[in-house]
Each structure stands twice: as structure tokens, then as C-alpha cells.
Amino acid sequence: MAIVNETHTEHRNMQEHHGTARYWIVYGALLAFTLITVITGRMHLPTFGLLLALVIATVKGTLVLLFFMHLIDHKGANRLVMGVSLLFVVLMIAAPMADFATRFRGSNPPGSHVSDLKDLNFPEAQGDAIHGGSHDLKNPSTHP
């Protein structure tokens, strides 16, 4: 008996076994994206590092959904649910980021890349606020 949202054709297609080659290719792609994530995670990419990490994670998640969870073999409602879910994830990420990027600069948290204020949680900034100048914390001979 077929599952409720599958047609008889989909049920018959699900019974066909695929070769292991496509799984090895997807596995290789997942390893490559993981390697890219590790390499770029060690770099300092202040402008697009977060966007790159989110894109790589989305691609890896989509590959797992399509091939290892066999969503590529399904039609209709299952793909619609996956597409709508992906749309909502994009909206839930894009809306706060758009709000944060378009705020008045003074309302952004101190120390963020869009704020002119220094973060007072770091010793360098506290030294600036207290003593009126920055001190080299790595070289103790410059401290008073």
C-alpha cells in the first residue's frame, strides 16, 4: 500500500534501487563543502564570511535532503513542503539581517562592524576610556 501523498508511480519509482555511485558523489561533495567551511572559517572574512557559511550550510543540507533522505525521488507535496520550509528559513534569516543593516548607527551594539562605538568589554577599549589612550597589552613595558 502506498503512502497517502504518493501516487502508484512514485511508489514504483521508490522501489527502484539506485547505484552507489550517486551516493559517493554526494558524499564527496559534502566532504568538499566541509573542507571549504573549515578553510574559510580560519580566514578573517568580515564582509561575507557569515553569508558564505550560511550558503555552504544550506547547500549541504539540501544535498542531504535530496539524496540521503530520497526527496529527489518524491514529487508533489513533499517537494512543496521542502520548498516552503526553505523559503521560511530564508525569510527568518533575511528579515532580521535587513533590519539590523538599516538601523540608525547609534542603535547598533558597540563593537559591531556597523557601529562607530568601541566595545567596552575589551581591555583595549577600557584602557582608552580610562586613560585616554591605547596600551599595548602584549608588551607590559609600555604600561604605566
DANOR-V237635 format. One line per field, one symbol per residue. ss: DSSP state (H for helix, E for strand, C for the rest). psi: psi as a letter, one per 40 degrees, with the letter a starting at -180 (. if undefined). burial: + if it has 9 or more other ideal C-beta (glycine too) atoms within 8 Angstrom, else -. Layout:
ss = ???
psi = ???
burial = ???
This chain:
ss = CCCCCCCHHHHHHHHCCCCCHHHHHHHHHHHHHHHHHHHHHCCCCCCCHHHHHHHHHHHHHHHHHHHHCCHHHCCCHHHHHHHHHHHHHHHHHHHHHHHHHCCCHHHCCCCCCCCCCCCCCCHHHHHHHHHCCCCCCCCHHHCC
psi = hiideiiddddddddhhiiedddddddddddddddddddddeiggddeddddddddddddddddddddefddeiibdddddddddddddddddddddddddeihdeeiiheieeieiiheeiddddddddeeiiihedgeeei.
burial = -----+---++--+-------++--+--++--++-++--+--------+--+++-+++++-++++-+---+--+-+-++--+---+--+---+------+--+----+-++---+--++--+-+++++------+---------
